[in-house]
Amino acid sequence: MAWAKATVMWKYDLNQIWDSYGSQEKGFIFPNTVKLGGIAKQQTSVASYHIYKSDTTLGAGTVTPWGAINIYEVDFADYIKVDKLGNHTIY
């Protein structure tokens, strides 16, 4: 079992977004692994909407005599768009 969560909080009125920030959380049970690559506001963001990109790597590992290693990993990028009307879209 493994999971990753990206959250964007924002303050807005009907004219613009006043403030926003993003955060990430993760959880997993070995042999699964999760690495958070960060969440960042994109430069394409404007006063009426902000777009955040959340990077995550999911994998599965095994134990060796030299320590734990990942057998495979997959990178994911989620985009979260929030707007001045309080709507959000994830793509």
PyMOL Python script that loads the backbone (N, CA, C, O; Angstrom):
from pymol import cmd

cmd.read_pdbstr("""\
ATOM      1  N   MET A   1       0.844  -1.161   0.000  1.00  0.00           N
ATOM      2  CA  MET A   1       0.000   0.000   0.000  1.00  0.00           C
ATOM      3  C   MET A   1       0.899   1.237   0.000  1.00  0.00           C
ATOM      4  O   MET A   1       1.904   1.298   0.709  1.00  0.00           O
ATOM      5  N   ALA A   2       0.509   2.220  -0.816  1.00  0.00           N
ATOM      6  CA  ALA A   2       1.250   3.476  -0.886  1.00  0.00           C
ATOM      7  C   ALA A   2       0.295   4.578  -1.324  1.00  0.00           C
ATOM      8  O   ALA A   2      -0.647   4.341  -2.081  1.00  0.00           O
ATOM      9  N   TRP A   3       0.554   5.786  -0.835  1.00  0.00           N
ATOM     10  CA  TRP A   3      -0.268   6.927  -1.242  1.00  0.00           C
ATOM     11  C   TRP A   3       0.540   8.214  -1.169  1.00  0.00           C
ATOM     12  O   TRP A   3       1.515   8.321  -0.425  1.00  0.00           O
ATOM     13  N   ALA A   4       0.108   9.183  -1.960  1.00  0.00           N
ATOM     14  CA  ALA A   4       0.677  10.527  -1.930  1.00  0.00           C
ATOM     15  C   ALA A   4      -0.472  11.512  -2.079  1.00  0.00           C
ATOM     16  O   ALA A   4      -1.429  11.255  -2.809  1.00  0.00           O
ATOM     17  N   LYS A   5      -0.374  12.629  -1.388  1.00  0.00           N
ATOM     18  CA  LYS A   5      -1.441  13.633  -1.408  1.00  0.00           C
ATOM     19  C   LYS A   5      -0.828  15.015  -1.618  1.00  0.00           C
ATOM     20  O   LYS A   5       0.123  15.401  -0.938  1.00  0.00           O
ATOM     21  N   ALA A   6      -1.397  15.753  -2.576  1.00  0.00           N
ATOM     22  CA  ALA A   6      -1.001  17.142  -2.804  1.00  0.00           C
ATOM     23  C   ALA A   6      -2.180  18.029  -2.435  1.00  0.00           C
ATOM     24  O   ALA A   6      -3.316  17.756  -2.825  1.00  0.00           O
ATOM     25  N   THR A   7      -1.911  19.090  -1.684  1.00  0.00           N
ATOM     26  CA  THR A   7      -2.953  20.008  -1.239  1.00  0.00           C
ATOM     27  C   THR A   7      -2.563  21.431  -1.624  1.00  0.00           C
ATOM     28  O   THR A   7      -1.420  21.846  -1.437  1.00  0.00           O
ATOM     29  N   VAL A   8      -3.534  22.176  -2.167  1.00  0.00           N
ATOM     30  CA  VAL A   8      -3.336  23.598  -2.455  1.00  0.00           C
ATOM     31  C   VAL A   8      -4.388  24.372  -1.675  1.00  0.00           C
ATOM     32  O   VAL A   8      -5.583  24.095  -1.781  1.00  0.00           O
ATOM     33  N   MET A   9      -3.940  25.330  -0.904  1.00  0.00           N
ATOM     34  CA  MET A   9      -4.830  26.225  -0.160  1.00  0.00           C
ATOM     35  C   MET A   9      -4.725  27.601  -0.800  1.00  0.00           C
ATOM     36  O   MET A   9      -3.639  28.031  -1.187  1.00  0.00           O
ATOM     37  N   TRP A  10      -5.870  28.299  -0.910  1.00  0.00           N
ATOM     38  CA  TRP A  10      -5.823  29.628  -1.509  1.00  0.00           C
ATOM     39  C   TRP A  10      -6.883  30.535  -0.925  1.00  0.00           C
ATOM     40  O   TRP A  10      -7.956  30.096  -0.512  1.00  0.00           O
ATOM     41  N   LYS A  11      -6.544  31.833  -0.903  1.00  0.00           N
ATOM     42  CA  LYS A  11      -7.452  32.883  -0.456  1.00  0.00           C
ATOM     43  C   LYS A  11      -7.852  33.677  -1.688  1.00  0.00           C
ATOM     44  O   LYS A  11      -7.004  34.056  -2.496  1.00  0.00           O
ATOM     45  N   TYR A  12      -9.146  33.926  -1.827  1.00  0.00           N
ATOM     46  CA  TYR A  12      -9.633  34.539  -3.055  1.00  0.00           C
ATOM     47  C   TYR A  12     -10.890  35.368  -2.791  1.00  0.00           C
ATOM     48  O   TYR A  12     -11.535  35.244  -1.749  1.00  0.00           O
ATOM     49  N   ASP A  13     -11.214  36.213  -3.764  1.00  0.00           N
ATOM     50  CA  ASP A  13     -12.523  36.847  -3.830  1.00  0.00           C
ATOM     51  C   ASP A  13     -12.955  36.732  -5.296  1.00  0.00           C
ATOM     52  O   ASP A  13     -12.308  36.014  -6.059  1.00  0.00           O
ATOM     53  N   LEU A  14     -13.996  37.395  -5.701  1.00  0.00           N
ATOM     54  CA  LEU A  14     -14.464  37.252  -7.075  1.00  0.00           C
ATOM     55  C   LEU A  14     -13.562  37.945  -8.096  1.00  0.00           C
ATOM     56  O   LEU A  14     -13.757  37.779  -9.300  1.00  0.00           O
ATOM     57  N   ASN A  15     -12.579  38.718  -7.630  1.00  0.00           N
ATOM     58  CA  ASN A  15     -11.680  39.442  -8.536  1.00  0.00           C
ATOM     59  C   ASN A  15     -10.326  38.785  -8.739  1.00  0.00           C
ATOM     60  O   ASN A  15      -9.770  38.833  -9.836  1.00  0.00           O
ATOM     61  N   GLN A  16      -9.789  38.168  -7.683  1.00  0.00           N
ATOM     62  CA  GLN A  16      -8.440  37.605  -7.799  1.00  0.00           C
ATOM     63  C   GLN A  16      -8.147  36.636  -6.670  1.00  0.00           C
ATOM     64  O   GLN A  16      -8.898  36.526  -5.701  1.00  0.00           O
ATOM     65  N   ILE A  17      -7.030  35.936  -6.825  1.00  0.00           N
ATOM     66  CA  ILE A  17      -6.484  35.098  -5.759  1.00  0.00           C
ATOM     67  C   ILE A  17      -5.501  35.961  -4.990  1.00  0.00           C
ATOM     68  O   ILE A  17      -4.590  36.547  -5.573  1.00  0.00           O
ATOM     69  N   TRP A  18      -5.686  36.036  -3.688  1.00  0.00           N
ATOM     70  CA  TRP A  18      -4.826  36.871  -2.844  1.00  0.00           C
ATOM     71  C   TRP A  18      -3.561  36.144  -2.405  1.00  0.00           C
ATOM     72  O   TRP A  18      -2.495  36.751  -2.292  1.00  0.00           O
ATOM     73  N   ASP A  19      -3.682  34.853  -2.161  1.00  0.00           N
ATOM     74  CA  ASP A  19      -2.548  34.098  -1.640  1.00  0.00           C
ATOM     75  C   ASP A  19      -2.806  32.622  -1.900  1.00  0.00           C
ATOM     76  O   ASP A  19      -3.959  32.195  -1.954  1.00  0.00           O
ATOM     77  N   SER A  20      -1.743  31.839  -2.063  1.00  0.00           N
ATOM     78  CA  SER A  20      -1.896  30.393  -2.211  1.00  0.00           C
ATOM     79  C   SER A  20      -0.587  29.711  -1.824  1.00  0.00           C
ATOM     80  O   SER A  20       0.489  30.307  -1.882  1.00  0.00           O
ATOM     81  N   TYR A  21      -0.709  28.458  -1.431  1.00  0.00           N
ATOM     82  CA  TYR A  21       0.471  27.651  -1.148  1.00  0.00           C
ATOM     83  C   TYR A  21       0.105  26.176  -1.311  1.00  0.00           C
ATOM     84  O   TYR A  21      -1.064  25.801  -1.227  1.00  0.00           O
ATOM     85  N   GLY A  22       1.111  25.360  -1.543  1.00  0.00           N
ATOM     86  CA  GLY A  22       0.908  23.928  -1.717  1.00  0.00           C
ATOM     87  C   GLY A  22       1.707  23.124  -0.724  1.00  0.00           C
ATOM     88  O   GLY A  22       2.729  23.578  -0.209  1.00  0.00           O
ATOM     89  N   SER A  23       1.224  21.906  -0.456  1.00  0.00           N
ATOM     90  CA  SER A  23       1.940  20.981   0.425  1.00  0.00           C
ATOM     91  C   SER A  23       1.726  19.554  -0.070  1.00  0.00           C
ATOM     92  O   SER A  23       0.798  19.282  -0.831  1.00  0.00           O
ATOM     93  N   GLN A  24       2.594  18.649   0.371  1.00  0.00           N
ATOM     94  CA  GLN A  24       2.515  17.239   0.005  1.00  0.00           C
ATOM     95  C   GLN A  24       2.616  16.372   1.253  1.00  0.00           C
ATOM     96  O   GLN A  24       3.251  16.743   2.240  1.00  0.00           O
ATOM     97  N   GLU A  25       1.973  15.205   1.184  1.00  0.00           N
ATOM     98  CA  GLU A  25       2.076  14.184   2.231  1.00  0.00           C
ATOM     99  C   GLU A  25       2.244  12.833   1.557  1.00  0.00           C
ATOM    100  O   GLU A  25       1.902  12.663   0.386  1.00  0.00           O
ATOM    101  N   LYS A  26       2.774  11.873   2.309  1.00  0.00           N
ATOM    102  CA  LYS A  26       2.940  10.528   1.757  1.00  0.00           C
ATOM    103  C   LYS A  26       2.788   9.487   2.850  1.00  0.00           C
ATOM    104  O   LYS A  26       2.858   9.786   4.043  1.00  0.00           O
ATOM    105  N   GLY A  27       2.580   8.265   2.410  1.00  0.00           N
ATOM    106  CA  GLY A  27       2.554   7.129   3.316  1.00  0.00           C
ATOM    107  C   GLY A  27       2.763   5.856   2.516  1.00  0.00           C
ATOM    108  O   GLY A  27       2.358   5.778   1.356  1.00  0.00           O
ATOM    109  N   PHE A  28       3.386   4.868   3.117  1.00  0.00           N
ATOM    110  CA  PHE A  28       3.593   3.602   2.423  1.00  0.00           C
ATOM    111  C   PHE A  28       3.940   2.504   3.418  1.00  0.00           C
ATOM    112  O   PHE A  28       4.390   2.766   4.534  1.00  0.00           O
ATOM    113  N   ILE A  29       3.723   1.289   2.988  1.00  0.00           N
ATOM    114  CA  ILE A  29       4.134   0.103   3.730  1.00  0.00           C
ATOM    115  C   ILE A  29       5.132  -0.640   2.855  1.00  0.00           C
ATOM    116  O   ILE A  29       4.838  -0.973   1.707  1.00  0.00           O
ATOM    117  N   PHE A  30       6.325  -0.898   3.412  1.00  0.00           N
ATOM    118  CA  PHE A  30       7.377  -1.588   2.656  1.00  0.00           C
ATOM    119  C   PHE A  30       6.831  -2.928   2.170  1.00  0.00           C
ATOM    120  O   PHE A  30       6.185  -3.620   2.956  1.00  0.00           O
ATOM    121  N   PRO A  31       7.049  -3.324   0.941  1.00  0.00           N
ATOM    122  CA  PRO A  31       8.130  -2.946   0.044  1.00  0.00           C
ATOM    123  C   PRO A  31       7.828  -1.740  -0.855  1.00  0.00           C
ATOM    124  O   PRO A  31       8.686  -1.334  -1.639  1.00  0.00           O
ATOM    125  N   ASN A  32       6.640  -1.168  -0.758  1.00  0.00           N
ATOM    126  CA  ASN A  32       6.324   0.019  -1.559  1.00  0.00           C
ATOM    127  C   ASN A  32       7.109   1.217  -1.044  1.00  0.00           C
ATOM    128  O   ASN A  32       7.457   1.283   0.135  1.00  0.00           O
ATOM    129  N   THR A  33       7.386   2.167  -1.941  1.00  0.00           N
ATOM    130  CA  THR A  33       8.099   3.385  -1.563  1.00  0.00           C
ATOM    131  C   THR A  33       7.431   4.592  -2.226  1.00  0.00           C
ATOM    132  O   THR A  33       6.839   4.475  -3.299  1.00  0.00           O
ATOM    133  N   VAL A  34       7.535   5.740  -1.580  1.00  0.00           N
ATOM    134  CA  VAL A  34       7.029   6.999  -2.127  1.00  0.00           C
ATOM    135  C   VAL A  34       8.075   8.075  -1.850  1.00  0.00           C
ATOM    136  O   VAL A  34       8.539   8.223  -0.719  1.00  0.00           O
ATOM    137  N   LYS A  35       8.439   8.818  -2.883  1.00  0.00           N
ATOM    138  CA  LYS A  35       9.331   9.967  -2.735  1.00  0.00           C
ATOM    139  C   LYS A  35       8.583  11.196  -3.228  1.00  0.00           C
ATOM    140  O   LYS A  35       8.041  11.196  -4.333  1.00  0.00           O
ATOM    141  N   LEU A  36       8.552  12.237  -2.412  1.00  0.00           N
ATOM    142  CA  LEU A  36       7.908  13.482  -2.800  1.00  0.00           C
ATOM    143  C   LEU A  36       8.932  14.365  -3.490  1.00  0.00           C
ATOM    144  O   LEU A  36      10.004  14.631  -2.946  1.00  0.00           O
ATOM    145  N   GLY A  37       8.597  14.817  -4.687  1.00  0.00           N
ATOM    146  CA  GLY A  37       9.517  15.639  -5.466  1.00  0.00           C
ATOM    147  C   GLY A  37       9.276  17.131  -5.320  1.00  0.00           C
ATOM    148  O   GLY A  37      10.003  17.940  -5.896  1.00  0.00           O
ATOM    149  N   GLY A  38       8.252  17.501  -4.546  1.00  0.00           N
ATOM    150  CA  GLY A  38       7.965  18.904  -4.315  1.00  0.00           C
ATOM    151  C   GLY A  38       6.720  19.372  -5.049  1.00  0.00           C
ATOM    152  O   GLY A  38       6.264  18.745  -6.005  1.00  0.00           O
ATOM    153  N   ILE A  39       6.185  20.484  -4.582  1.00  0.00           N
ATOM    154  CA  ILE A  39       5.035  21.113  -5.215  1.00  0.00           C
ATOM    155  C   ILE A  39       5.381  22.589  -5.417  1.00  0.00           C
ATOM    156  O   ILE A  39       5.870  23.248  -4.500  1.00  0.00           O
ATOM    157  N   ALA A  40       5.128  23.099  -6.614  1.00  0.00           N
ATOM    158  CA  ALA A  40       5.548  24.460  -6.931  1.00  0.00           C
ATOM    159  C   ALA A  40       4.505  25.168  -7.782  1.00  0.00           C
ATOM    160  O   ALA A  40       3.889  24.571  -8.664  1.00  0.00           O
ATOM    161  N   LYS A  41       4.318  26.457  -7.498  1.00  0.00           N
ATOM    162  CA  LYS A  41       3.428  27.277  -8.319  1.00  0.00           C
ATOM    163  C   LYS A  41       4.105  27.527  -9.654  1.00  0.00           C
ATOM    164  O   LYS A  41       5.285  27.873  -9.708  1.00  0.00           O
ATOM    165  N   GLN A  42       3.358  27.350 -10.723  1.00  0.00           N
ATOM    166  CA  GLN A  42       3.893  27.519 -12.070  1.00  0.00           C
ATOM    167  C   GLN A  42       3.915  28.991 -12.485  1.00  0.00           C
ATOM    168  O   GLN A  42       3.098  29.788 -12.026  1.00  0.00           O
ATOM    169  N   GLN A  43       4.849  29.333 -13.347  1.00  0.00           N
ATOM    170  CA  GLN A  43       4.993  30.711 -13.805  1.00  0.00           C
ATOM    171  C   GLN A  43       3.805  31.170 -14.643  1.00  0.00           C
ATOM    172  O   GLN A  43       3.610  32.370 -14.832  1.00  0.00           O
ATOM    173  N   THR A  44       3.008  30.227 -15.148  1.00  0.00           N
ATOM    174  CA  THR A  44       1.834  30.592 -15.944  1.00  0.00           C
ATOM    175  C   THR A  44       0.675  31.078 -15.077  1.00  0.00           C
ATOM    176  O   THR A  44      -0.368  31.459 -15.608  1.00  0.00           O
ATOM    177  N   SER A  45       0.834  31.073 -13.766  1.00  0.00           N
ATOM    178  CA  SER A  45      -0.209  31.529 -12.854  1.00  0.00           C
ATOM    179  C   SER A  45      -0.420  33.032 -13.003  1.00  0.00           C
ATOM    180  O   SER A  45       0.533  33.785 -13.203  1.00  0.00           O
ATOM    181  N   VAL A  46      -1.676  33.461 -12.905  1.00  0.00           N
ATOM    182  CA  VAL A  46      -2.043  34.879 -13.005  1.00  0.00           C
ATOM    183  C   VAL A  46      -2.971  35.214 -11.835  1.00  0.00           C
ATOM    184  O   VAL A  46      -3.248  34.349 -11.003  1.00  0.00           O
ATOM    185  N   ALA A  47      -3.450  36.444 -11.762  1.00  0.00           N
ATOM    186  CA  ALA A  47      -4.284  36.881 -10.636  1.00  0.00           C
ATOM    187  C   ALA A  47      -5.593  36.096 -10.540  1.00  0.00           C
ATOM    188  O   ALA A  47      -6.108  35.895  -9.440  1.00  0.00           O
ATOM    189  N   SER A  48      -6.139  35.651 -11.675  1.00  0.00           N
ATOM    190  CA  SER A  48      -7.437  34.967 -11.649  1.00  0.00           C
ATOM    191  C   SER A  48      -7.333  33.464 -11.400  1.00  0.00           C
ATOM    192  O   SER A  48      -8.326  32.844 -11.018  1.00  0.00           O
ATOM    193  N   TYR A  49      -6.163  32.861 -11.604  1.00  0.00           N
ATOM    194  CA  TYR A  49      -5.961  31.447 -11.287  1.00  0.00           C
ATOM    195  C   TYR A  49      -4.483  31.179 -11.011  1.00  0.00           C
ATOM    196  O   TYR A  49      -3.599  31.875 -11.510  1.00  0.00           O
ATOM    197  N   HIS A  50      -4.247  30.153 -10.204  1.00  0.00           N
ATOM    198  CA  HIS A  50      -2.894  29.671  -9.932  1.00  0.00           C
ATOM    199  C   HIS A  50      -2.842  28.202 -10.309  1.00  0.00           C
ATOM    200  O   HIS A  50      -3.800  27.462 -10.090  1.00  0.00           O
ATOM    201  N   ILE A  51      -1.720  27.782 -10.877  1.00  0.00           N
ATOM    202  CA  ILE A  51      -1.503  26.383 -11.233  1.00  0.00           C
ATOM    203  C   ILE A  51      -0.292  25.882 -10.461  1.00  0.00           C
ATOM    204  O   ILE A  51       0.757  26.527 -10.443  1.00  0.00           O
ATOM    205  N   TYR A  52      -0.446  24.720  -9.822  1.00  0.00           N
ATOM    206  CA  TYR A  52       0.642  24.077  -9.091  1.00  0.00           C
ATOM    207  C   TYR A  52       0.975  22.738  -9.738  1.00  0.00           C
ATOM    208  O   TYR A  52       0.086  22.036 -10.221  1.00  0.00           O
ATOM    209  N   LYS A  53       2.252  22.390  -9.744  1.00  0.00           N
ATOM    210  CA  LYS A  53       2.711  21.089 -10.213  1.00  0.00           C
ATOM    211  C   LYS A  53       3.252  20.314  -9.019  1.00  0.00           C
ATOM    212  O   LYS A  53       4.103  20.807  -8.278  1.00  0.00           O
ATOM    213  N   SER A  54       2.747  19.092  -8.840  1.00  0.00           N
ATOM    214  CA  SER A  54       3.162  18.220  -7.744  1.00  0.00           C
ATOM    215  C   SER A  54       3.874  17.004  -8.326  1.00  0.00           C
ATOM    216  O   SER A  54       3.279  16.248  -9.093  1.00  0.00           O
ATOM    217  N   ASP A  55       5.153  16.807  -7.965  1.00  0.00           N
ATOM    218  CA  ASP A  55       5.942  15.680  -8.456  1.00  0.00           C
ATOM    219  C   ASP A  55       6.055  14.599  -7.384  1.00  0.00           C
ATOM    220  O   ASP A  55       6.309  14.882  -6.214  1.00  0.00           O
ATOM    221  N   THR A  56       5.859  13.344  -7.819  1.00  0.00           N
ATOM    222  CA  THR A  56       5.904  12.192  -6.911  1.00  0.00           C
ATOM    223  C   THR A  56       6.542  11.014  -7.631  1.00  0.00           C
ATOM    224  O   THR A  56       6.357  10.848  -8.836  1.00  0.00           O
ATOM    225  N   THR A  57       7.289  10.198  -6.904  1.00  0.00           N
ATOM    226  CA  THR A  57       7.851   8.955  -7.430  1.00  0.00           C
ATOM    227  C   THR A  57       7.337   7.796  -6.584  1.00  0.00           C
ATOM    228  O   THR A  57       7.518   7.775  -5.367  1.00  0.00           O
ATOM    229  N   LEU A  58       6.692   6.831  -7.243  1.00  0.00           N
ATOM    230  CA  LEU A  58       6.211   5.619  -6.574  1.00  0.00           C
ATOM    231  C   LEU A  58       7.103   4.464  -6.998  1.00  0.00           C
ATOM    232  O   LEU A  58       7.553   4.408  -8.142  1.00  0.00           O
ATOM    233  N   GLY A  59       7.360   3.538  -6.071  1.00  0.00           N
ATOM    234  CA  GLY A  59       8.211   2.412  -6.397  1.00  0.00           C
ATOM    235  C   GLY A  59       7.941   1.220  -5.507  1.00  0.00           C
ATOM    236  O   GLY A  59       7.079   1.248  -4.629  1.00  0.00           O
ATOM    237  N   ALA A  60       8.701   0.178  -5.759  1.00  0.00           N
ATOM    238  CA  ALA A  60       8.655  -1.032  -4.927  1.00  0.00           C
ATOM    239  C   ALA A  60      10.081  -1.515  -4.740  1.00  0.00           C
ATOM    240  O   ALA A  60      10.889  -1.494  -5.668  1.00  0.00           O
ATOM    241  N   GLY A  61      10.370  -1.943  -3.541  1.00  0.00           N
ATOM    242  CA  GLY A  61      11.738  -2.327  -3.225  1.00  0.00           C
ATOM    243  C   GLY A  61      11.847  -3.734  -2.683  1.00  0.00           C
ATOM    244  O   GLY A  61      10.873  -4.483  -2.611  1.00  0.00           O
ATOM    245  N   THR A  62      13.057  -4.061  -2.308  1.00  0.00           N
ATOM    246  CA  THR A  62      13.356  -5.335  -1.674  1.00  0.00           C
ATOM    247  C   THR A  62      14.556  -5.131  -0.754  1.00  0.00           C
ATOM    248  O   THR A  62      15.278  -4.139  -0.857  1.00  0.00           O
ATOM    249  N   VAL A  63      14.746  -6.069   0.124  1.00  0.00           N
ATOM    250  CA  VAL A  63      15.878  -6.024   1.049  1.00  0.00           C
ATOM    251  C   VAL A  63      17.004  -6.889   0.492  1.00  0.00           C
ATOM    252  O   VAL A  63      16.768  -8.009   0.039  1.00  0.00           O
ATOM    253  N   THR A  64      18.222  -6.366   0.526  1.00  0.00           N
ATOM    254  CA  THR A  64      19.404  -7.112   0.117  1.00  0.00           C
ATOM    255  C   THR A  64      20.366  -7.153   1.303  1.00  0.00           C
ATOM    256  O   THR A  64      20.142  -6.465   2.299  1.00  0.00           O
ATOM    257  N   PRO A  65      21.421  -7.939   1.213  1.00  0.00           N
ATOM    258  CA  PRO A  65      22.420  -7.925   2.286  1.00  0.00           C
ATOM    259  C   PRO A  65      23.073  -6.560   2.472  1.00  0.00           C
ATOM    260  O   PRO A  65      23.656  -6.299   3.525  1.00  0.00           O
ATOM    261  N   TRP A  66      22.988  -5.676   1.463  1.00  0.00           N
ATOM    262  CA  TRP A  66      23.609  -4.360   1.513  1.00  0.00           C
ATOM    263  C   TRP A  66      22.606  -3.259   1.862  1.00  0.00           C
ATOM    264  O   TRP A  66      22.959  -2.080   1.882  1.00  0.00           O
ATOM    265  N   GLY A  67      21.376  -3.635   2.132  1.00  0.00           N
ATOM    266  CA  GLY A  67      20.331  -2.663   2.467  1.00  0.00           C
ATOM    267  C   GLY A  67      19.161  -2.750   1.502  1.00  0.00           C
ATOM    268  O   GLY A  67      19.150  -3.586   0.598  1.00  0.00           O
ATOM    269  N   ALA A  68      18.187  -1.891   1.697  1.00  0.00           N
ATOM    270  CA  ALA A  68      17.001  -1.887   0.848  1.00  0.00           C
ATOM    271  C   ALA A  68      17.299  -1.180  -0.475  1.00  0.00           C
ATOM    272  O   ALA A  68      18.012  -0.177  -0.508  1.00  0.00           O
ATOM    273  N   ILE A  69      16.745  -1.714  -1.557  1.00  0.00           N
ATOM    274  CA  ILE A  69      16.870  -1.088  -2.877  1.00  0.00           C
ATOM    275  C   ILE A  69      15.497  -1.081  -3.546  1.00  0.00           C
ATOM    276  O   ILE A  69      14.634  -1.899  -3.228  1.00  0.00           O
ATOM    277  N   ASN A  70      15.313  -0.155  -4.468  1.00  0.00           N
ATOM    278  CA  ASN A  70      14.095  -0.132  -5.269  1.00  0.00           C
ATOM    279  C   ASN A  70      14.293  -0.989  -6.507  1.00  0.00           C
ATOM    280  O   ASN A  70      15.312  -0.885  -7.189  1.00  0.00           O
ATOM    281  N   ILE A  71      13.305  -1.841  -6.794  1.00  0.00           N
ATOM    282  CA  ILE A  71      13.334  -2.666  -7.999  1.00  0.00           C
ATOM    283  C   ILE A  71      12.851  -1.844  -9.192  1.00  0.00           C
ATOM    284  O   ILE A  71      13.391  -1.955 -10.293  1.00  0.00           O
ATOM    285  N   TYR A  72      11.834  -1.025  -8.963  1.00  0.00           N
ATOM    286  CA  TYR A  72      11.367  -0.126 -10.016  1.00  0.00           C
ATOM    287  C   TYR A  72      10.802   1.145  -9.410  1.00  0.00           C
ATOM    288  O   TYR A  72      10.417   1.172  -8.241  1.00  0.00           O
ATOM    289  N   GLU A  73      10.755   2.197 -10.214  1.00  0.00           N
ATOM    290  CA  GLU A  73      10.176   3.474  -9.808  1.00  0.00           C
ATOM    291  C   GLU A  73       9.436   4.083 -10.996  1.00  0.00           C
ATOM    292  O   GLU A  73       9.827   3.893 -12.147  1.00  0.00           O
ATOM    293  N   VAL A  74       8.364   4.816 -10.703  1.00  0.00           N
ATOM    294  CA  VAL A  74       7.589   5.524 -11.718  1.00  0.00           C
ATOM    295  C   VAL A  74       7.370   6.948 -11.233  1.00  0.00           C
ATOM    296  O   VAL A  74       6.941   7.164 -10.099  1.00  0.00           O
ATOM    297  N   ASP A  75       7.667   7.926 -12.097  1.00  0.00           N
ATOM    298  CA  ASP A  75       7.470   9.337 -11.763  1.00  0.00           C
ATOM    299  C   ASP A  75       6.090   9.802 -12.220  1.00  0.00           C
ATOM    300  O   ASP A  75       5.636   9.445 -13.307  1.00  0.00           O
ATOM    301  N   PHE A  76       5.428  10.600 -11.382  1.00  0.00           N
ATOM    302  CA  PHE A  76       4.134  11.178 -11.700  1.00  0.00           C
ATOM    303  C   PHE A  76       4.191  12.682 -11.501  1.00  0.00           C
ATOM    304  O   PHE A  76       4.913  13.176 -10.635  1.00  0.00           O
ATOM    305  N   ALA A  77       3.426  13.407 -12.306  1.00  0.00           N
ATOM    306  CA  ALA A  77       3.252  14.845 -12.123  1.00  0.00           C
ATOM    307  C   ALA A  77       1.756  15.136 -12.184  1.00  0.00           C
ATOM    308  O   ALA A  77       1.092  14.803 -13.166  1.00  0.00           O
ATOM    309  N   ASP A  78       1.238  15.752 -11.143  1.00  0.00           N
ATOM    310  CA  ASP A  78      -0.153  16.194 -11.115  1.00  0.00           C
ATOM    311  C   ASP A  78      -0.170  17.710 -11.165  1.00  0.00           C
ATOM    312  O   ASP A  78       0.670  18.371 -10.554  1.00  0.00           O
ATOM    313  N   TYR A  79      -1.125  18.255 -11.894  1.00  0.00           N
ATOM    314  CA  TYR A  79      -1.312  19.699 -11.952  1.00  0.00           C
ATOM    315  C   TYR A  79      -2.624  20.048 -11.261  1.00  0.00           C
ATOM    316  O   TYR A  79      -3.648  19.403 -11.488  1.00  0.00           O
ATOM    317  N   ILE A  80      -2.582  21.061 -10.426  1.00  0.00           N
ATOM    318  CA  ILE A  80      -3.757  21.510  -9.672  1.00  0.00           C
ATOM    319  C   ILE A  80      -3.981  22.979 -10.008  1.00  0.00           C
ATOM    320  O   ILE A  80      -3.108  23.817  -9.779  1.00  0.00           O
ATOM    321  N   LYS A  81      -5.152  23.284 -10.551  1.00  0.00           N
ATOM    322  CA  LYS A  81      -5.497  24.659 -10.911  1.00  0.00           C
ATOM    323  C   LYS A  81      -6.596  25.141  -9.971  1.00  0.00           C
ATOM    324  O   LYS A  81      -7.629  24.487  -9.831  1.00  0.00           O
ATOM    325  N   VAL A  82      -6.373  26.286  -9.328  1.00  0.00           N
ATOM    326  CA  VAL A  82      -7.375  26.899  -8.449  1.00  0.00           C
ATOM    327  C   VAL A  82      -7.691  28.280  -9.008  1.00  0.00           C
ATOM    328  O   VAL A  82      -6.823  28.941  -9.577  1.00  0.00           O
ATOM    329  N   ASP A  83      -8.961  28.719  -8.840  1.00  0.00           N
ATOM    330  CA  ASP A  83      -9.318  30.008  -9.433  1.00  0.00           C
ATOM    331  C   ASP A  83      -9.986  30.951  -8.445  1.00  0.00           C
ATOM    332  O   ASP A  83     -10.255  30.592  -7.298  1.00  0.00           O
ATOM    333  N   LYS A  84     -10.246  32.158  -8.912  1.00  0.00           N
ATOM    334  CA  LYS A  84     -10.782  33.236  -8.082  1.00  0.00           C
ATOM    335  C   LYS A  84     -12.230  33.007  -7.662  1.00  0.00           C
ATOM    336  O   LYS A  84     -12.741  33.745  -6.820  1.00  0.00           O
ATOM    337  N   LEU A  85     -12.907  32.003  -8.227  1.00  0.00           N
ATOM    338  CA  LEU A  85     -14.286  31.686  -7.861  1.00  0.00           C
ATOM    339  C   LEU A  85     -14.351  30.550  -6.844  1.00  0.00           C
ATOM    340  O   LEU A  85     -15.441  30.161  -6.425  1.00  0.00           O
ATOM    341  N   GLY A  86     -13.196  30.012  -6.443  1.00  0.00           N
ATOM    342  CA  GLY A  86     -13.149  28.933  -5.466  1.00  0.00           C
ATOM    343  C   GLY A  86     -13.153  27.548  -6.080  1.00  0.00           C
ATOM    344  O   GLY A  86     -13.243  26.560  -5.351  1.00  0.00           O
ATOM    345  N   ASN A  87     -13.057  27.443  -7.395  1.00  0.00           N
ATOM    346  CA  ASN A  87     -13.050  26.146  -8.080  1.00  0.00           C
ATOM    347  C   ASN A  87     -11.635  25.578  -8.144  1.00  0.00           C
ATOM    348  O   ASN A  87     -10.650  26.315  -8.095  1.00  0.00           O
ATOM    349  N   HIS A  88     -11.556  24.252  -8.255  1.00  0.00           N
ATOM    350  CA  HIS A  88     -10.267  23.617  -8.468  1.00  0.00           C
ATOM    351  C   HIS A  88     -10.401  22.507  -9.505  1.00  0.00           C
ATOM    352  O   HIS A  88     -11.458  21.891  -9.640  1.00  0.00           O
ATOM    353  N   THR A  89      -9.325  22.264 -10.228  1.00  0.00           N
ATOM    354  CA  THR A  89      -9.263  21.213 -11.237  1.00  0.00           C
ATOM    355  C   THR A  89      -7.934  20.495 -11.074  1.00  0.00           C
ATOM    356  O   THR A  89      -6.897  21.129 -10.878  1.00  0.00           O
ATOM    357  N   ILE A  90      -7.968  19.177 -11.156  1.00  0.00           N
ATOM    358  CA  ILE A  90      -6.745  18.365 -11.090  1.00  0.00           C
ATOM    359  C   ILE A  90      -6.591  17.654 -12.416  1.00  0.00           C
ATOM    360  O   ILE A  90      -7.526  17.008 -12.889  1.00  0.00           O
ATOM    361  N   TYR A  91      -5.424  17.764 -13.019  1.00  0.00           N
ATOM    362  CA  TYR A  91      -5.183  17.087 -14.281  1.00  0.00           C
ATOM    363  C   TYR A  91      -3.742  16.657 -14.374  1.00  0.00           C
ATOM    364  O   TYR A  91      -3.339  16.063 -15.374  1.00  0.00           O
TER     365      TYR A  91
END
""", "prot")
cmd.dss("prot")
cmd.show_as("cartoon", "prot")
cmd.util.cbc("prot")
cmd.orient("prot")
